[in-house]
Every structure is written in C-alpha cells, then in structure tokens.
Amino acid sequence: MGQIDRKIGETRPVIRQLDEGAINRIAAGEVVERPASAVKELVENAIDAGATRISVDVADGGKTLIRVTDDGCGMAPDDLPLALSRHATSKIDGSDLLNIHSFGFRGEALPSLGAVGRLTITSRAAGFDAATIRVAGGQSEAVKPAALRAGTVVELRDLFYATPARLKFLRSDRAEAQAIADVVRRLAMAEPGIGFTLRDVSGGGEGREVFRADAEQGDLFGALGARLARVMGGDFIENALRIDATREGLHLLGYAGLPTFSRGAAVAQYLFVNGRPVRDRMLTGALRAAYMDVLARDRHPMAALFIDCEPTLVDVNVHPAKSEVRFRDPGLARGLIVSALRHALAEEGHRASTTVATATLGAMRPEPAAATPRIYQMDRPSQAARRAAWVAQTPGFGDLTASFSARVEEAAPQDSLPEALPLGAARAQVHQNYIIAQTETGIVIVDQHAAHERLVYEKLKAQMAGTGVAAQALLIPEIVDLSDSDRARLLDAAGDLARMGLGIEAFGPGAVAVRETPAILGEIDAKALVRDILDELADQGETTGVQARIEAILSRVACHGSVRSGRRLRAEEMNALLREMEATPHSGQCNHGRPTYVELRLSDIERLFGRT
C-alpha cells in the first residue's frame, strides 16, 4: 500500500481572508443546488413581500432563464444595492433567531444568485420610481431608472456560468423543469390565497403554461381544499379525510387520503410547518406509522398536512435551504400526527375510496355498438314498479340449475328491508365469496372473506388492548451486548416495550438482558429483535417494530379465523356481516389495504347498458 498524500507541504500554510466573490460562490453551493432551488428562494421572497399574484417563467429547465414577477410591496432604489449584500435582509433584526415569521431571513439568496449567474432586479415601491440593478459573477453595476408599474421582477440568466463545473452536475432540461414545477406546486399548496403561474418559455415567445392556480376564496378548509384539488387532483379531495387537531400549542390541519386511495411510492406526501414546505424524516415516519395498521408495506398514503405553531417551538435555521426543521418537542409533533390520523381513519368506519368503483366500471367493457343505435320501447320504470317486478320474478330463480353460481334469497317483507343503511340489504351470494347488496342508490359488492378478516382483526386488537400483551418469561435470559449510547437509548424505551410484552433491563455496563418476550410471537431471535428496535429508534426516535410484529400475527390469526371463500351464507348471516361492517372502524379495507367492497351507483350501471 502506497503512502497517503495528505497534501501537507513543507512550508507552513497561511491563513487568508477570502474575497467577497469567493464567499458568495461558496454560499451559493449551499443555498442554490439547482435551478429549482433558485426558483424556491425567489418565490419565497415574493410571498414575503405580500404578493397576491406570482408568475414564474423558465427556459431550458431554468439553466438559461428564470424570471419571477410579483405584485408585492417592491423595493426603493436605495435598497437595491443593499439587497445584493450578503446577510442583508428586511425579515429580521437579528435579535431573536427563533421568532421568525417569514420564509426568508438569512439574506443569502440574492447575493448567491448574483455570484453564479447574471442577475437583474427591477422593482418599484409605493411612492418611489422604478429602478433596476444588474450583477454578473459577483460584479454589480450602478442602479438605473426603469419602467415598472408595481412589484418586483427578478431575472436570472445563465445560472452557474461563473462556476461551470456545477453545470456538469445538473440533470436534463426536462428533469430540472419537473423539479421546478414541484417546487411551485408545493408553495402554491401552502398559500391558497395567492395566484401562481408557471410557464416554460424555452425557444422564446409566450411559452407554454405548465401550471396555473388562481387565488382561492372562502374559509380556510374551503380554500385549502380547492387548491389541493387543483394541485393533487379532484379525486384526492373526494377520497381524503379532513384533519383538524390541536395539542399543546401545535395545530395540525389538512387532508389525508383513505387507505384504499394510496400510491405505490411516497410521491404524494406533502408536509408543511408554519406554511414552509419541509422534508422531515420524523414527520414522514409519523405519517407511515399512522397508516401502519391499514396499509401493506408496499403502499404509501397520500396526504397534505400543515403544522402551525409559535415560531419559538420550532427551529427553521437548521439548514441553509430551510427544508429541514427541528421541533423543541419532536415527540409531541409525531404523536399529534399519529393520533389525529388514526382517529380520523377510525371515524370513517367502512368508507372506501370512490376510485374503487371507477376502476370496476372501467373494467366492464360493453359489447361493440351495432351499426344502428338501439331503440328502447319504454322509459325507466319507477322504483315501485322495479320492486314489484323483482318480487314477482323471485320464485323463478329457485328453478335455476345448480350450474348457476349465484344464490338469491327470498325477499323479506318490504318494510323491513334495510336499503336505507349505507351497505344496504343482502340480495345474493355470487361464487360463494361475493355478497350482492342493494342500497337506495345502487348496489354493493362485498368480498366476504376480506371483510370478515378485518372484523375479526379489529376484535382481536380490542381484546389485546383490554387485557394487555401477555409476556412469556425466558428460562435463560438473552444477553445482548451494546454500545453505551445504544444501551441508553434502549433502556429509555424499556417502559413502552414492556407494555408490548418485551421485558428488557440493564445487565452491567454495555449490555442488556431480555427476560420476557411477547407470548403471541412464540420463539423469536431476541438479539435480532433488539437490533431492529435500535435501528428504528435511531431513525425515527420511536419504535413500532414489536407492535407491528404482534399485529402481523393477529392479522394472520384473523385471516384463518374468518369466513372462508366458498362458504355459503344465509340471508341473515350476510346482513349481519353488512351491519357489523358499518359499525367497525377500518372495515372499508382488509388488513392489507385492499378494498372489502365496491359500491356501484344505479346511474353508472344504467350508463353501461345505454339506458341514460
């Protein structure tokens, strides 16, 4: 092995003060990672300026042009040179770095952008004439008069021309443009009262409108819901739960999708703290934990959640890009998200997403249309006529051969049919697995095995919550050697683990003894379990591994103890299953997050047959 060259010369290195241009280029590496970072900083400045309309124009993925136009308060001519000075800001006075009510406060964005690109700022404040200033590669020109009615226009051209090595690390124009669109959408979600427009002007001209969201009106939830529908799609709001919870100074509001309205990747999870879009592992871990019991591991919930609190309860000065935050009490924020989401999911009971019915209807393909349109000789019959016809035809179904897979029950007296209930009245069992129920507005198809599996699972969980998790004492305690930090972290969580049936206590320096394990898990590798718990504690600050394993066992028990596919059910059994589903939380999806029933409206069914 050759000798390592540590780049230490024979002469003593000299400490020198870097010039302002080098300092700004170094700072730009932290603040401006890519064109999307520049857009984020400029749009946040526009929001802080009180803008009601913000327009963003980009060309070539933001590499050659980024232009942000707003109608905010603007700047006076004498303020323009100061705005390009490092650590100059109007957001704070520097006396209290924890009491921050604005997006920006570090005073680094504009000088950093001017150090690595060609920056032009044109602005006009009320009572002043418009003025403009240009800076390229850190070299600033004099302030000049300009023409502008109000607000500010910031134009950044040739990003990273002064540091060409950075250009090699940028992705394709399309990828950078997508990142810019994601930034604008996130900021638009946080500010529903502001209108946003994003255009791609590559090649010149008016360009192509990529995104547009006009300012929303109405109350908080109304405006937020309308903006989220614009950004995330109308299906999200239709299949989302409204979240509104408060705990010890933290206020959580927003929307979270139903378990059956989930995604295959965590790409539709948006978290905000005091209106600031953040990417925080602790918060995303809390979101995952809230859905742990209703989603499979390969599915991810959709959510847009906003945490508001006093600025002194959260530190946003953790990273120059301000995309990470640190709560004074992380456990409080995590607990608020988990409890609020679980409570909202439990309150929804048997509700499943409407997209399940849409997918079902989409899977139905009508026969090819004839050359001439069909002509129907009668209008749609009345509800009473349909019921009378159904009762009259009921005896005929008893004469069908055994090869017919559906079994229709005798009709009950008309006044006792529970069609007004959410899941209606059972009418038939198809293929000995699917229950067909009639409601006032359509039909419901229930997977009897999946539905009963969830009902049994919820009963088992309730029983365990009431009696606790039975612990099994080990004949010979398992000794696990740990570092001092891991040992301390594990012992801090010993109380929570004991409630889940895992008994851990200190065993001299650098070790713990596992004396009890959850009885329902049977024989387990205690050392591997402890290692998994430590990894989860280090990653999320809280462990749910033991609970997840126990609930996985309960889920398997529920699967084997539920109504099996192929079992024939009597009419009273089918109706009893429907009524229990209506009264049980989470019954709209099975233990793996799949829907337990599909609801089809009569109007949709009639459309399939051309009766509309």
ROLO-142038 format. One record per residue (C-alpha): x, y, z; residue in one letter. Coordinates in steps of 0.02 Angstrom, whole numbers, always signed. Layout:
% residues N
        u        v        w   resn
        X        Y        Z      A
...
% end
This chain:
% residues 612
        u        v        w   resn
       +0       +0       +0      M
      +71     +166      -53      G
      +98     +313      +61      Q
      -53     +428      +80      I
      -27     +604      +14      D
     -111     +718     +139      R
      -68     +874      +35      K
      +35     +946     +176      I
     +183    +1042     +108      G
     +347    +1079     +193      E
     +302    +1261     +216      T
     +176    +1319     +345      R
       +4    +1357     +268      P
      -50    +1537     +278      V
     -224    +1586     +339      I
     -302    +1714     +223      R
     -469    +1804     +212      Q
     -571    +1752      +59      L
     -638    +1891      -51      D
     -823    +1929      -58      E
     -846    +1845     -228      G
     -772    +1680     -168      A
     -878    +1686      -10      I
    -1037    +1710     -113      N
     -992    +1568     -232      R
     -963    +1452      -84      I
    -1129    +1506       -7      A
    -1215    +1477     -174      A
    -1163    +1295     -164      G
    -1267    +1276       -6      E
    -1416    +1386      -49      V
    -1430    +1357     -238      V
    -1406    +1173     -277      E
    -1503    +1176     -442      R
    -1622    +1290     -538      P
    -1768    +1232     -430      A
    -1676    +1299     -276      S
    -1663    +1471     -358      A
    -1848    +1468     -400      V
    -1890    +1421     -221      K
    -1789    +1566     -149      E
    -1860    +1695     -269      L
    -2042    +1639     -249      V
    -2024    +1639      -60      E
    -1958    +1818      -69      N
    -2113    +1864     -171      A
    -2227    +1785      -41      I
    -2138    +1878      +99      D
    -2165    +2039       +0      A
    -2354    +2015      +13      G
    -2384    +1969     -169      A
    -2556    +1910     -224      T
    -2500    +1854     -398      R
    -2335    +1770     -438      I
    -2279    +1722     -613      S
    -2128    +1610     -647      V
    -2052    +1595     -821      D
    -1911    +1470     -855      V
    -1814    +1417    -1008      A
    -1711    +1258    -1034      D
    -1754    +1190     -864      G
    -1703    +1354     -781      G
    -1524    +1342     -841      K
    -1534    +1491     -961      T
    -1678    +1591     -886      L
    -1777    +1606     -726      I
    -1895    +1755     -712      R
    -2006    +1785     -560      V
    -2133    +1926     -568      T
    -2240    +1979     -420      D
    -2355    +2121     -367      D
    -2283    +2136     -191      G
    -2226    +2289      -96      C
    -2069    +2313     -201      G
    -1904    +2399     -155      M
    -1845    +2578     -159      A
    -1696    +2621     -273      P
    -1580    +2644     -124      D
    -1624    +2469      -60      D
    -1570    +2377     -217      L
    -1381    +2378     -186      P
    -1410    +2328       -6      L
    -1520    +2183      -59      A
    -1370    +2111     -152      L
    -1259    +2123       +2      S
    -1226    +1965      +99      R
    -1331    +1943     +258      H
    -1438    +2095     +220      A
    -1623    +2063     +250      T
    -1784    +2153     +295      S
    -1860    +1996     +377      K
    -1774    +2001     +547      I
    -1669    +2120     +651      D
    -1553    +1983     +716      G
    -1608    +1996     +897      S
    -1707    +1833     +902      D
    -1670    +1694     +777      L
    -1809    +1584     +845      L
    -1951    +1708     +821      N
    -1959    +1700     +630      I
    -2123    +1734     +541      H
    -2061    +1740     +360      S
    -1993    +1616     +233      F
    -1827    +1703     +208      G
    -1717    +1778     +342      F
    -1535    +1731     +306      R
    -1501    +1864     +173      G
    -1401    +1743      +64      E
    -1509    +1704      -87      A
    -1490    +1860     -195      L
    -1301    +1883     -171      P
    -1275    +1697     -200      S
    -1375    +1702     -362      L
    -1281    +1857     -419      G
    -1117    +1768     -386      A
    -1152    +1619     -500      V
    -1266    +1694     -634      G
    -1320    +1854     -720      R
    -1450    +1932     -604      L
    -1561    +2081     -641      T
    -1682    +2154     -514      I
    -1814    +2281     -565      T
    -1929    +2346     -428      S
    -2045    +2486     -380      R
    -2111    +2527     -208      A
    -2260    +2637     -171      A
    -2207    +2821     -176      G
    -2043    +2786     -270      F
    -1991    +2775     -451      D
    -1948    +2607     -525      A
    -1763    +2560     -531      A
    -1656    +2416     -589      T
    -1487    +2342     -543      I
    -1381    +2209     -627      R
    -1248    +2094     -557      V
    -1148    +1961     -650      A
    -1022    +1844     -571      G
    -1025    +1948     -414      G
     -988    +2112     -503      Q
    -1127    +2238     -477      S
    -1174    +2386     -587      E
    -1249    +2551     -536      A
    -1434    +2573     -505      V
    -1528    +2640     -656      K
    -1706    +2704     -686      P
    -1829    +2578     -757      A
    -2009    +2560     -811      A
    -2120    +2457     -697      L
    -2294    +2489     -629      R
    -2276    +2399     -462      A
    -2196    +2249     -378      G
    -2033    +2164     -424      T
    -1961    +2068     -571      V
    -1808    +1960     -537      V
    -1724    +1889     -692      E
    -1584    +1761     -677      L
    -1494    +1710     -836      R
    -1356    +1583     -868      D
    -1359    +1502     -697      L
    -1188    +1436     -643      F
    -1097    +1519     -789      Y
     -971    +1585     -661      A
     -947    +1409     -591      T
     -956    +1299     -748      P
     -908    +1142     -652      A
    -1079    +1148     -567      R
    -1166    +1137     -736      L
    -1098     +961     -760      K
    -1195     +902     -608      F
    -1363     +965     -668      L
    -1486     +841     -742      R
    -1577     +854     -908      S
    -1683    +1005     -950      D
    -1840     +901     -928      R
    -1788     +837     -756      A
    -1743    +1011     -697      E
    -1907    +1080     -763      A
    -2002     +946     -668      Q
    -1910     +992     -509      A
    -1957    +1175     -533      I
    -2139    +1128     -560      A
    -2136    +1026     -399      D
    -2067    +1175     -301      V
    -2200    +1293     -370      V
    -2340    +1169     -333      R
    -2281    +1145     -153      R
    -2275    +1332     -122      L
    -2446    +1351     -206      A
    -2517    +1222      -86      M
    -2451    +1321      +62      A
    -2526    +1485       +1      E
    -2702    +1456      -71      P
    -2738    +1644      -64      G
    -2602    +1683     -192      I
    -2616    +1653     -380      G
    -2471    +1558     -461      F
    -2424    +1537     -644      T
    -2278    +1436     -713      L
    -2229    +1449     -896      R
    -2096    +1364     -999      D
    -2030    +1495    -1121      V
    -1893    +1389    -1199      S
    -1870    +1448    -1378      G
    -1945    +1620    -1345      G
    -2121    +1688    -1365      G
    -2264    +1672    -1242      E
    -2212    +1495    -1200      G
    -2316    +1351    -1132      R
    -2415    +1363     -972      E
    -2358    +1219     -861      V
    -2457    +1259     -705      F
    -2588    +1385     -654      R
    -2681    +1408     -491      A
    -2789    +1561     -464      D
    -2811    +1632     -290      A
    -2942    +1537     -192      E
    -3082    +1615      -91      Q
    -3183    +1556      +59      G
    -3141    +1488     +230      D
    -2979    +1401     +274      L
    -3033    +1223     +232      F
    -3131    +1278      +79      G
    -2985    +1375       +4      A
    -2860    +1240      +51      L
    -2969    +1101      -20      G
    -2992    +1193     -184      A
    -2805    +1224     -200      R
    -2762    +1043     -159      L
    -2889     +984     -286      A
    -2801    +1093     -415      R
    -2629    +1028     -371      V
    -2661     +847     -319      M
    -2819     +813     -419      G
    -3004     +814     -378      G
    -3001     +627     -337      D
    -2887     +663     -189      F
    -3009     +782     -104      I
    -3154     +666     -142      E
    -3063     +522      -58      N
    -2974     +614      +81      A
    -3009     +640     +266      L
    -3015     +815     +338      R
    -2888     +831     +479      I
    -2903     +963     +615      D
    -2820     +931     +784      A
    -2729    +1031     +918      T
    -2611     +978    +1055      R
    -2505    +1086    +1172      E
    -2478    +1232    +1054      G
    -2467    +1130     +892      L
    -2611    +1140     +768      H
    -2624    +1007     +632      L
    -2741    +1028     +485      L
    -2751     +965     +308      G
    -2811     +814     +212      Y
    -2757     +631     +216      A
    -2811     +500      +89      G
    -2911     +345     +128      L
    -2810     +184     +141      P
    -2888     +119      -19      T
    -2833     +280     -106      F
    -2646     +250      -91      S
    -2493     +252     -204      R
    -2353     +132     -243      G
    -2221     +260     -190      A
    -2212     +404      -65      A
    -2226     +536     -201      V
    -2388     +617     -146      A
    -2346     +661      +34      Q
    -2333     +848      +69      Y
    -2287     +914     +241      L
    -2281    +1096     +294      F
    -2225    +1181     +454      V
    -2289    +1359     +478      N
    -2325    +1363     +292      G
    -2149    +1309     +245      R
    -2133    +1150     +137      P
    -2016    +1031     +228      V
    -1944     +857     +201      R
    -1927     +787     +375      D
    -1894     +603     +414      R
    -1979     +615     +583      M
    -2140     +684     +508      L
    -2144     +560     +363      T
    -2111     +421     +488      G
    -2260     +479     +590      A
    -2368     +477     +434      L
    -2311     +300     +395      R
    -2345     +244     +574      A
    -2522     +314     +570      A
    -2564     +203     +420      Y
    -2463      +54     +479      M
    -2617      -48     +525      D
    -2718      -14     +368      V
    -2590      -18     +227      L
    -2474     -150     +157      A
    -2288     -113     +167      R
    -2277      -80      -20      D
    -2416      +51      -18      R
    -2400     +233      +35      H
    -2535     +356      +89      P
    -2573     +521       +3      M
    -2576     +671     +119      A
    -2556     +859     +132      A
    -2531     +906     +314      L
    -2495    +1077     +390      F
    -2424    +1102     +565      I
    -2441    +1278     +635      D
    -2362    +1334     +797      C
    -2273    +1477     +879      E
    -2104    +1506     +793      P
    -2015    +1480     +959      T
    -2072    +1298     +961      L
    -1979    +1252     +801      V
    -1805    +1293     +734      D
    -1804    +1325     +546      V
    -1622    +1381     +544      N
    -1555    +1203     +534      V
    -1503    +1204     +351      H
    -1465    +1347     +228      P
    -1602    +1285     +112      A
    -1725    +1288     +259      K
    -1801    +1122     +203      S
    -1769    +1040     +371      E
    -1840    +1092     +540      V
    -1813    +1040     +719      R
    -1955    +1042     +845      F
    -1924    +1083    +1025      R
    -2027     +929    +1069      D
    -2017     +806     +922      P
    -2121     +675    +1012      G
    -2265     +798    +1029      L
    -2269     +833     +842      A
    -2255     +649     +799      R
    -2390     +599     +923      G
    -2507     +733     +857      L
    -2494     +667     +678      I
    -2514     +485     +727      V
    -2661     +510     +845      S
    -2753     +633     +732      A
    -2740     +523     +578      L
    -2786     +363     +670      R
    -2936     +449     +748      H
    -2993     +514     +579      A
    -2971     +343     +498      L
    -3069     +258     +637      A
    -3211     +384     +623      E
    -3232     +346     +438      E
    -3283     +168     +481      G
    -3320      +66     +325      H
    -3289     +205     +197      R
    -3186     +156      +45      A
    -3121     +265      -96      S
    -3234     +306     -244      T
    -3094     +261     -363      T
    -3126      +78     -325      V
    -3297      +92     -406      A
    -3223     +192     -550      T
    -3095      +55     -582      A
    -3232      -76     -575      T
    -3338      +16     -703      L
    -3184      +42     -811      G
    -3152     -145     -812      A
    -3326     -177     -883      M
    -3322     -172    -1073      R
    -3488     -162    -1164      P
    -3520     -259    -1324      E
    -3472     -167    -1485      P
    -3610      -49    -1538      A
    -3720     -104    -1683      A
    -3723       -8    -1846      A
    -3887      +72    -1797      T
    -3922     +138    -1622      P
    -4030      +35    -1508      R
    -4208      +97    -1481      I
    -4290      +63    -1314      Y
    -4478      +50    -1309      Q
    -4503     +102    -1130      M
    -4440     +234    -1012      D
    -4353     +195     -849      R
    -4482     +112     -732      P
    -4521     +186     -564      S
    -4444     +121     -402      Q
    -4609      +39     -350      A
    -4625      -46     -519      A
    -4449     -115     -508      R
    -4481     -185     -334      R
    -4646     -264     -387      A
    -4563     -343     -538      A
    -4420     -409     -432      W
    -4540     -489     -306      V
    -4643     -565     -446      A
    -4490     -643     -525      Q
    -4414     -709     -364      T
    -4492     -884     -369      P
    -4422     -913     -542      G
    -4244     -905     -479      F
    -4272    -1059     -373      G
    -4294    -1163     -532      D
    -4122    -1122     -599      L
    -3998    -1265     -618      T
    -3857    -1296     -496      A
    -3730    -1236     -625      S
    -3786    -1055     -595      F
    -3663     -982     -471      S
    -3775     -851     -389      A
    -3898     -890     -249      R
    -4040     -767     -223      V
    -4126     -762      -54      E
    -4314     -747      -30      E
    -4369     -567      -14      A
    -4407     -505     +160      A
    -4562     -401     +196      P
    -4545     -235     +108      Q
    -4547     -127     +264      D
    -4403     -223     +345      S
    -4275     -209     +203      L
    -4126     -106     +268      P
    -4091      -25     +100      E
    -4075     +146     +180      A
    -3922      +88     +277      L
    -3750     +126     +200      P
    -3716      -53     +142      L
    -3897      -94     +104      G
    -3986     -263     +108      A
    -3906     -427      +54      A
    -3987     -496     -103      R
    -3872     -635     -164      A
    -3708     -728     -142      Q
    -3605     -748     -301      V
    -3471     -882     -323      H
    -3485     -919     -137      Q
    -3373     -769      -99      N
    -3458     -607     -151      Y
    -3613     -535      -69      I
    -3726     -428     -178      I
    -3822     -298      -77      A
    -3950     -172     -137      Q
    -3948       +8      -75      T
    -4064     +153     -111      E
    -3947     +220     -244      T
    -3865      +64     -317      G
    -3782      -98     -268      I
    -3636     -151     -158      V
    -3522     -299     -194      I
    -3436     -364      -36      V
    -3287     -483      -26      D
    -3350     -587     +120      Q
    -3178     -658     +167      H
    -3085     -491     +162      A
    -3225     -403     +258      A
    -3238     -534     +394      H
    -3048     -540     +408      E
    -3046     -355     +454      R
    -3189     -377     +578      L
    -3102     -520     +667      V
    -2937     -424     +667      Y
    -3017     -271     +748      E
    -3096     -382     +882      K
    -2928     -464     +921      L
    -2844     -293     +935      K
    -2981     -231    +1052      A
    -2962     -385    +1161      Q
    -2774     -363    +1170      M
    -2793     -179    +1212      A
    -2908     -225    +1355      G
    -2808     -368    +1430      T
    -2633     -314    +1377      G
    -2499     -412    +1287      V
    -2458     -574    +1375      A
    -2272     -593    +1409      A
    -2176     -756    +1408      Q
    -2030     -767    +1530      A
    -1870     -839    +1456      L
    -1794     -985    +1550      L
    -1621     -915    +1513      I
    -1618     -726    +1484      P
    -1543     -669    +1319      E
    -1392     -556    +1346      I
    -1364     -427    +1209      V
    -1200     -329    +1202      D
    -1224     -147    +1151      L
    -1129      +15    +1144      S
    -1160     +137    +1286      D
    -1265     +251    +1176      S
    -1373     +107    +1108      D
    -1394      +37    +1282      R
    -1454     +205    +1350      A
    -1572     +230    +1202      R
    -1647      +56    +1225      L
    -1670      +73    +1413      L
    -1758     +240    +1388      D
    -1889     +146    +1285      A
    -1899       -1    +1407      A
    -2066      +57    +1479      G
    -2151      +62    +1309      D
    -2076     -105    +1262      L
    -2137     -184    +1424      A
    -2316     -137    +1381      R
    -2293     -237    +1221      M
    -2231     -390    +1316      G
    -2044     -363    +1290      L
    -1953     -356    +1456      G
    -1779     -277    +1449      I
    -1667     -224    +1592      E
    -1488     -168    +1616      A
    -1357     -304    +1632      F
    -1195     -223    +1685      G
    -1100      -98    +1577      P
    -1126     -114    +1389      G
    -1263     -247    +1392      A
    -1448     -278    +1420      V
    -1543     -434    +1468      A
    -1701     -486    +1377      V
    -1804     -577    +1509      R
    -1977     -579    +1428      E
    -2044     -584    +1251      T
    -2223     -568    +1184      P
    -2303     -739    +1203      A
    -2400     -723    +1040      I
    -2238     -714     +941      L
    -2182     -885    +1002      G
    -1996     -925     +988      E
    -1902     -774     +919      I
    -1724     -713     +895      D
    -1716     -587    +1038      A
    -1549     -515     +983      K
    -1611     -480     +807      A
    -1770     -403     +877      L
    -1669     -287     +989      V
    -1559     -235     +842      R
    -1713     -195     +737      D
    -1786      -91     +879      I
    -1624       +7     +896      L
    -1619      +43     +709      D
    -1797     +109     +719      E
    -1759     +215     +872      L
    -1608     +291     +785      A
    -1708     +327     +627      D
    -1874     +387     +698      Q
    -1847     +414     +883      G
    -1986     +289     +921      E
    -2010     +104     +892      T
    -2162      +15     +824      T
    -2072     -143     +773      G
    -2137     -252     +914      V
    -2315     -188     +891      Q
    -2302     -218     +704      A
    -2247     -398     +731      R
    -2387     -431     +854      I
    -2517     -355     +739      E
    -2448     -458     +595      A
    -2480     -615     +699      I
    -2655     -555     +742      L
    -2685     -521     +558      S
    -2638     -700     +513      R
    -2748     -767     +653      V
    -2891     -660     +588      A
    -2863     -724     +411      C
    -2875     -906     +466      H
    -3022     -873     +582      G
    -3130     -776     +461      S
    -3265     -833     +341      V
    -3178     -929     +203      R
    -3208     -910      +18      S
    -3327    -1044      -43      G
    -3437    -1046     +112      R
    -3622    -1020      +82      R
    -3704     -891     +193      L
    -3886     -874     +237      R
    -3975     -709     +211      A
    -3969     -665     +396      E
    -3782     -703     +401      E
    -3747     -590     +253      M
    -3849     -448     +326      N
    -3765     -471     +496      A
    -3595     -455     +410      L
    -3651     -294     +325      L
    -3715     -219     +487      R
    -3554     -262     +579      E
    -3451     -183     +440      M
    -3548      -22     +461      E
    -3508      -20     +647      A
    -3322      -68     +636      T
    -3178      +54     +605      P
    -3068      +23     +453      H
    -3190     -106     +381      S
    -3180      -24     +210      G
    -3013     -110     +181      Q
    -2939     -277     +231      C
    -2783     -298     +338      N
    -2675     -271     +183      H
    -2758     -110     +125      G
    -2864     -187      -13      R
    -3048     -136      -25      P
    -3176     -250      +55      T
    -3322     -188      -51      Y
    -3365      -95     -210      V
    -3515      +21     -223      E
    -3592      +49     -394      L
    -3725     +182     -417      R
    -3879     +140     -517      L
    -3847     +285     -635      S
    -3674     +214     -677      D
    -3745      +40     -704      I
    -3881     +107     -819      E
    -3750     +203     -916      R
    -3661      +39     -951      L
    -3820      -28    -1032      F
    -3857     +132    -1127      G
    -4013     +172    -1026      R
    -3971     +355     -999      T
% end
